[in-house]
């Protein structure tokens, strides 16, 4: 059985560690099923400046 959870991000909260999940900002993360677009949004949101070389086919 496959479960689909709403998009969320984990935030470090003192006393909870990184176990605190909040909804992902809808204006930053696309709502499409395209995982590569979501990955790119995550990299921008996290200010990753040196992105790894990833082939789009891995997300299909």
Phi and psi in degrees as a GROMACS rama.xvg file:
@    title "Ramachandran Plot"
@    xaxis  label "Phi"
@    yaxis  label "Psi"
@TYPE xy
-99.7341  130.052  UNK-2
-107.721  140.117  UNK-3
-112.721  120.725  UNK-4
-104.818  149.64  UNK-5
-60.0466  149.843  UNK-6
-58.9873  136.203  UNK-7
-149.709  161.122  UNK-8
-125.83  154.113  UNK-9
-100.785  134.387  UNK-10
-122.179  139.652  UNK-11
-77.7493  122.592  UNK-12
-123.349  127.786  UNK-13
-53.0459  127.709  UNK-14
93.2726  -19.3751  UNK-15
-114.533  -11.2966  UNK-16
67.7683  -139.636  UNK-17
-100.502  28.0169  UNK-18
-93.9108  7.98102  UNK-19
-98.248  113.774  UNK-20
-104.044  137.242  UNK-21
-126.155  153.774  UNK-22
-59.1585  140.744  UNK-23
-70.0429  137.69  UNK-24
-60.672  121.977  UNK-25
-64.455  -26.6392  UNK-26
-78.5389  -10.55  UNK-27
-104.8  -41.1815  UNK-28
-101.898  127.303  UNK-29
-66.2292  148.419  UNK-30
-92.5486  2.2895  UNK-31
-73.4331  167.2  UNK-32
-82.7595  6.13976  UNK-33
-76.6525  102.225  UNK-34
-65.1022  -32.1392  UNK-35
-65.5997  -40.5841  UNK-36
-63.1529  -39.6011  UNK-37
-65.9955  -39.6874  UNK-38
-62.4779  -44.7684  UNK-39
-62.3302  -40.532  UNK-40
-63.5515  -40.0997  UNK-41
-62.5109  -41.7739  UNK-42
-64.424  -41.0722  UNK-43
-66.6852  -45.1312  UNK-44
-62.3152  -35.7333  UNK-45
-86.3942  5.39869  UNK-46
55.0539  39.1809  UNK-47
-74.5573  119.645  UNK-48
-95.9997  -25.0659  UNK-49
-117.237  85.4984  UNK-50
-71.0838  142.824  UNK-51
-70.4327  156.887  UNK-52
-83.2584  104.766  UNK-53
-121.275  135.487  UNK-54
-84.9499  132.359  UNK-55
-57.0343  -31.4789  UNK-56
-60.2479  -21.6798  UNK-57
-68.9222  -18.6601  UNK-58
-97.8305  2.41394  UNK-59
